């Protein structure tokens, strides 16, 4: 017998999707910038400019990830438990990447030795790449559905029936590469949007080149996703919108319209994430075909009382957090160049 999800269950699935969309759009350009510090900056001043483009916002953007994880734990404990046990090793590597990346931003300015700074720049690039690649592989697996079954003798517990290497099939590997290229494109456009002078021109040239790769690879991934695992007309509509956003971003980069280019990659990222979560509903990214009891939005949910308390808490605090983050972006909205970096003073530590 199929039980229809309640209004609060639908609401919290939607809110978790919104949190992930916000994370991918905002932290996506952060990861792109992190991967590009070592390669777009020709000298220490230029690298410091690139670091400072995300200095005021990078750790604030990560709050979206923490909130998404916390909301999943509280609203859908069955989803959280199965997901974290199934993907323990990939999630461990994500944690390692986040730690390496965070340390790079915090410790880069602690010494004036250029070799010290270069090592931390490599850490920022490697950490950002690692996290982005794993997220791309992971979300591609959610599109297909992770195979689960009921644990023997424990009918209320679901376990992942695949193996670690089963996660790395061609569709998932393509998804990982597409996420890396997309975030490089998104990050390069953000650097162009926030800088002036030579570094601005160099970043634009890189964005033009990587943009063509994103359009090709992203188009292939979207086509494969809809042909093999699509959700019908809605999936195709979202794929067209995402592709249009990428093309728009590439065209606007060439037209020197950095703001509209950033809108294009942001829309493409958001729409791709929306399509993934539509595919995950109502089975939460799991394949229940072999399970005697399905794991879905209803069976993985917390009690209605818990969801009610969470809803009222979100009503109070979410607007405050959104207002603060919007204010931060507004205050630090101006462009930077090497003229803003004194010769003898290292960059300030990235601030929240």
Order of alpha helices (4+ residues) and beta strands (2+ residues): alpha-alpha-alpha-alpha-alpha-alpha-alpha-beta-beta-alpha-alpha-alpha-alpha-beta-alpha
